[in-house]
Amino acid sequence: MNLRSFLVDRFLYIALYIGFGTLIVVVVQLDLLFSGASLDLANVFYLWALGLAGLLVFLLVDYRRQVSFMRRLETIESDEPPDRPTLLSEPRTLEQ
């Protein structure tokens, strides 16, 4: 498992996260417009930067949890004959 394949697997999650972040900014902007105010561009950038930083931290932690299990699985598939029982390390997530 490399980083690119991991990000491709998580594409829908990333797209939904960015979509919901955009939706939140739009809703806040509309609420402020009805009140006679508006978000500054700097505030919008700040909200995006915080959201993307949170997404990056989540993806890095998730990648670190998945990569060790997947690398062990790849070595088992390539090294050991199929008739020999294999032992994997304890799974860290439900997905594994």
N, C-alpha and C positions, 0 to 999 in steps of 0.2 A: 504494500500500500504506500503510494507516494502522496504528497500533499495535493497534487492536482486531482487525482482520483477521489481523494477525500472531499475536496471542495465540490467536485461534480456531484458526488453523492449527496452533499448537503445543499445543493443549489436551490431546491424548493424552500428549504428553511430560510436560507439567506434572502431569497426574493420576498418571502412573506414578511420577514423581519424589517426589511427596508420599506416594503409597502405599508406596513403598519406605522412605521416611523413617519413616513410621508403623510399618511392619513391623520396622525396626531397633530403634526404641524399645521395641516390645512384646517382641522377643526379648531385649533387654538386661534389661528389667524382669523377665521370667520367669526368666532366669538368676540375677539377683540374689535373687529370691524363693526359689529353690531353695537359695541359699546363706544365706538368713536375713537378707538385706538388702533395700533398696528404693531406687529412684531418688527423689530429692527433686523436687518440682514445679518448683523453680527450675532443676534440671539438665535436666528435660524441655523447659522453655521455652528454655533455652540451646541445646539440640540443635536444636529447631525453628527458632530465630532464625538460627543458623549455616547450617542447610540452606536456609532461604528466602533468606538473603543470597546464598549461592552460586548458587541458581537465578536470582535477580534479575540478578546479574552476567552469568551465561551468556546470559540472554534479551536483556539490553541489548546485549551484544557481537554476538550473532547478528542482532538487529534492525538494528544499525548496518551490518553487512556486507550485509544483504539490501536495505535501503531504497534505497540509491543505485542499485543495479542495477535494481530494480523501477521506480523513478521514471524512469530513462532509458528503460526499455522502454515505459512509459506515454506518454512524450513522443514516442517514435518511432511508436507506434500512432496517436496523434492528429494528428501533424503531417505525416508523410510519406505520399505516395501509395503504394499497395501494389506498383506495378510498379517502383518505385525500390529498388535494393538498400540495405539498412540495415546499419550497423555498430554493434554493441553494444560496450560496454567489455568487457574481459576478465572472464570469470566468476570470482568469488572462492570459490565453493563448488561441489560436485558437483551440488547441486540446481539451480543456475542453468544 
